Amino acid sequence: MGFLPVGLFMSSQAKTYLKFGGATAVILMLLSYLAYTGVQDSKSYYVTIKELHKMGDGAYSKRLRVAGNVQPGSIKRTGIHVQFVLMEEDQTLHVDYTGTEAPPDTFKDDSQALADGRFDRDGVFHAKQLQAKCASKYAPQPGTPGGTPSAEPAKSMTQVQRTGSAAVPN
């Protein structure tokens, strides 16, 4: 007795359902893969400069967010490409920003900045996104009505933000 194809005993309606079911399964698997990779690409970890330096090889494979104060005199602009140094306590980090938008107007010396990107083996943090805020822009100035000097020093960006290495999706 010879081998008979399975499809020989199936009705045309069953063949249609099988084709439709197979196409549906392929589409669902493709959508699941796209959703998974999209979440992986948008996930970033917030770390301090000190934590970044302690991460070792693990720092090179993750998308990271690093905050600090912009070191005065370190900003070098070429169009929308900006190089600068972030400071946090006694730690520094060279940042190379090559995003699609110009840095915000509040990005200047001594401003607090948050860089989102990847740390490279050359020791430079390559940022694709940059956020900045001026700590004193909306606070009343000392000596003006309502502006009393604070007995407590201003907090750095890392003191304001929660610390740790928890995942922070965009």
N, C-alpha and C positions, 0 to 999 in steps of 0.2 A: 504494500500500500504506500503510495507517495504522500508527500507533504502537501497539505492544502492551506492556502492563506486564510487567516482568521477573518478577514474582511469579506470573504466569499459567503459566509453564513450570516452576515449582518445586514439588516435592512438599510435602505438609503436614509431613512430618518435617523437611525442610530449612528450612522456614519457622520451625518450632519451635526448631531449633538456632540459626538466625540471631537470633531474638528473645532466646534465652537468652544467646548470645554478646554481643549488644549490651548487655543488662542487666548482665552480668558486667563488661564494659569500663567502663560508667558507674560501677558500684560501686567498681571498682579505682581509677579516676581520682579519685573522691571521697575514698576512704581515703588515697590518696597526697597529696592536697591537705591534708587534715586533719593528717596526720603532718608534712608540711613546715611548716605554720603553727604547729603545736604546738612544734616544735623552735625555730623562730624566736622564739616568745614566751618560751620558757624560757631562751634564751641570754642571758647577761649578761657584761659585760666588767669586769674588775677594773682600776681606775685609782687613782692617788694623787690627792690634792687638787690638787697642782701640775700633774699631767698633765690633769686635768679642766679646769682654767682655761686650759690651752694648746690644748685641742681645738677651740675655736671653734664653728662651727655644727654640727660633727659630734657634739657632746655632746648636742644636743637630740633626736636621732633614735634613740639607742641606750639600751637598758636597761643600767644601770651598777651596779657595786658599789664603794663608797668607804669606806675605813677611816680612823680617826684616834682621837684621844683627846677625850673630851667636855670642853669648856671649863667650868671651875668656875663655877657661878652662872648658866649659860645655859639650864638645863632649865626649860621651862614646860609643865606638864601640864594638860590638860583632859580628864578621862576617859581614854580610850585614845589620844587625840590628843596628840602631844608635839612641841614645837619645841625645838631645841637647836643648838649650834654644835660642829662637829668641828674639831680643830686637828691640824696636822701641820707640824712645824718652824715656819716663819714664815707658813704658809698657814692660812686659816680657811674654813669652808663652813657656811652656814646650812642646816639640815635640818628638814623638816616631815614628821613620821611620821604617817600615817593608816592604819595597818594594821588588820587584823581582830582582833588580839590585843594585850593590854597589853604594854608593854615588859618584858623580863625583870627579875628582882629585882637582877641584877648591874649594871643600867644606872643609873649615878649619876655624879656629878662625878669627873673624872679617870679614868673607866673607859675601856677600849678598846672601840670600837663599830664595827660594820660595817653600813652602810646599803645597801639594795638598792632601786633605783627609777630615776627619771628626773630629769635636770637640766632645769630650765625656764628660759625667757628672763628671768624675774624674778630670776635669780641664786640661786634656792633649789632645793635638791635635795629632791624629793618622794619619800620612801621608802614602800614598801609592806611591807617586811620589815626587821627590826632585830635584830641579834645583838650581845650585849655580854658582856664578861668582865672580871672584876676581876683585875688583874695580881697583887695581893698576897694574894688569898683563900686559895690553897693553898700559898703559900710560907711557910716559917718566918720569924717576925719576928726582926729583929736583937735580940740580947740574950737570946733564949730558947734552950733546949738544941737544938742542931743548927742554930741560926740565926746564921750568921756573915755579917757585912756583905760585900757583893760589891764588889770593886774596880772593876767595870765597871758603868756605868749601865744601868738597865732599858731594854729595847728597846721601841720603839713598835710598833704593829700593822703598820705598813708595812715595818719592818725584819724582822719575823718572817715576814710573807707574802712570797711572791715578787713581784718588781716586774715591770712591763711591762703590756701591754694585750692579753694573750692571752684568748681566749674561755674562759669558765668556765661550763659548763652546770650547771643545778641538779639 
